[in-house]
Every structure is written in C-alpha cells, then in structure tokens.
Amino acid sequence: MGKQSKENEIAFLVTVGVVGWLVPGGGYFLLNEQRRALIIFATICLTFFVGLYAGSIGVVDPVGARLWYLAQLMTTPAVFLLGEHAKSGAYTVYGKPADVGQIYTSVAGLLNLLVIVNSVYVAHLRQTQKGEM
C-alpha cells in the first residue's frame, strides 16, 4: 500500500466522520447504506426534538450546563446555533421537563457519536478488505 493510497484512505475516513456529524446518519449514506442512514437520521432527530419539546430550547445551555452541551453538540453543529440563540436567557425552564429535555438531547448527541465511530470503523473495514483482494 503506497503513501498516496494511505492518505486517501485517511481522508475518506475523516470525510465519513465529518459528514456523520454534520447530518446524523450521513456517514452511512456515503457508504451506500441509505436505509440505515435514514433510520439513524430519523431516530437521532426524533430523540433530539422530543428533548426540545419536553424542555424547550432552554435545555441547550452552553453557559450553565457545559457537559450537557458538549453531549448535545455531538448531534450536529446546528446545536451550536441553538445554543447561541438560547444564550439570550428568554427560554428559561424549570423542573423535571428541563431535566428530561437535557437528557434526551444529550442522549441524541451521544448516540450520534456512537454512530459516527461505527461508520468510520465500517469504512475502515471495507478499505482494509478491498486492499487484501
């Protein structure tokens, strides 16, 4: 395996990971697994939106809940825009709905992180198997 092919493989793996972060399930879409990509997209987005519905946009709090926010940010970079919008403080939430919303939105992000790692791993396995033939 030459240096150029190794660099191409690494570039492809990074692309799969970045696309999987930009759009949940996007890494699998690049791997021509459209059905799996659609199921992942629907599951992660639905989980995230249920969290927003339960606790409002105020659960995306980059100032007061940094660890939760980092987990939420794994869903997609669009969460950064929600966090910037929520910084105004006009979306305060109290009680259990805020906790439930934070948990749901964070679980969506962590689930997407797991999917990203798995899609990069699958891409790596395919590249390795292709190189052996």
C-alpha positions in Angstrom: 0.0 0.0 0.0 1.5 3.3 -1.1 1.7 6.6 0.7 -0.9 8.1 -1.6 -3.5 5.4 -1.1 -3.0 5.5 2.7 -3.6 9.3 2.6 -6.7 8.7 0.5 -8.0 6.2 3.0 -7.4 8.5 5.9 -9.1 11.4 4.0 -12.1 9.2 3.3 -12.4 8.1 6.9 -12.3 11.7 8.1 -14.9 12.6 5.5 -17.2 9.8 6.7 -16.8 11.0 10.3 -17.4 14.7 9.5 -20.4 14.0 7.3 -21.8 11.8 10.0 -21.5 14.7 12.4 -23.0 17.3 10.1 -26.0 15.1 9.3 -26.8 12.2 11.6 -26.5 9.0 9.5 -24.6 10.8 6.8 -21.6 8.6 7.2 -23.6 5.6 6.3 -25.1 7.4 3.4 -21.6 7.8 2.0 -21.1 4.1 2.5 -24.2 3.5 0.2 -26.3 2.3 3.1 -29.2 4.6 2.6 -31.8 2.6 4.6 -29.5 2.5 7.6 -28.7 6.2 7.2 -32.4 7.1 7.1 -33.2 5.1 10.2 -30.4 6.6 12.1 -31.3 10.1 10.9 -34.9 9.7 12.0 -34.0 8.1 15.3 -31.5 10.7 16.4 -33.5 13.7 15.2 -36.7 12.4 16.8 -34.8 11.9 20.1 -33.4 15.4 19.9 -36.7 17.0 19.1 -38.5 15.2 21.8 -36.0 16.6 24.2 -36.6 20.1 22.8 -40.3 19.6 23.1 -40.1 18.4 26.7 -37.8 21.1 27.9 -37.9 23.9 25.3 -34.8 25.4 23.6 -33.6 26.4 27.0 -32.1 22.9 27.6 -29.4 23.8 25.1 -27.4 25.8 27.5 -23.7 26.5 26.6 -23.2 28.6 29.7 -24.8 26.9 32.6 -24.6 23.2 31.5 -21.3 22.8 29.7 -21.1 19.0 29.9 -24.6 18.5 28.8 -24.0 21.0 26.0 -20.9 19.1 24.8 -23.0 15.9 24.6 -25.8 17.8 22.7 -23.2 19.3 20.3 -22.4 15.8 19.1 -25.8 15.6 17.5 -24.9 18.2 14.8 -23.1 21.5 14.6 -26.5 23.1 14.2 -26.9 22.7 18.0 -24.2 25.5 18.3 -26.7 27.9 16.6 -29.5 26.8 19.0 -27.1 27.4 21.9 -26.2 30.9 20.7 -29.9 31.7 20.4 -30.7 30.3 23.8 -28.0 32.4 25.4 -30.4 35.3 25.5 -32.0 33.7 28.5 -35.5 34.1 27.3 -36.0 30.4 27.3 -35.7 29.5 31.0 -37.1 26.2 32.0 -37.8 24.9 35.5 -38.4 21.5 37.0 -38.4 18.0 35.6 -39.2 18.9 32.0 -35.8 20.7 31.7 -34.0 17.7 33.1 -35.8 15.3 30.8 -35.2 17.6 27.8 -31.5 17.8 28.7 -31.2 14.1 29.0 -33.0 13.4 25.7 -31.0 15.9 23.7 -27.7 14.7 25.2 -28.6 11.1 24.6 -29.2 12.0 20.9 -25.7 13.5 20.7 -24.0 10.6 22.4 -25.9 8.2 20.2 -24.7 10.1 17.1 -21.2 9.9 18.4 -21.5 6.2 18.6 -22.9 6.1 15.1 -20.0 8.2 13.8 -17.4 5.9 15.4 -19.2 2.9 14.0 -19.5 4.3 10.4 -15.8 5.2 10.4 -15.0 1.7 11.6 -17.1 0.1 8.9 -15.5 2.3 6.3 -12.0 1.3 7.6 -13.0 -2.4 7.4 -14.2 -2.0 3.8 -10.9 -0.3 2.9 -8.9 -3.0 4.6 -10.8 -5.8 2.8 -10.5 -4.0 -0.5 -6.7 -3.8 0.0 -6.4 -7.5 0.7 -8.0 -8.6 -2.6 
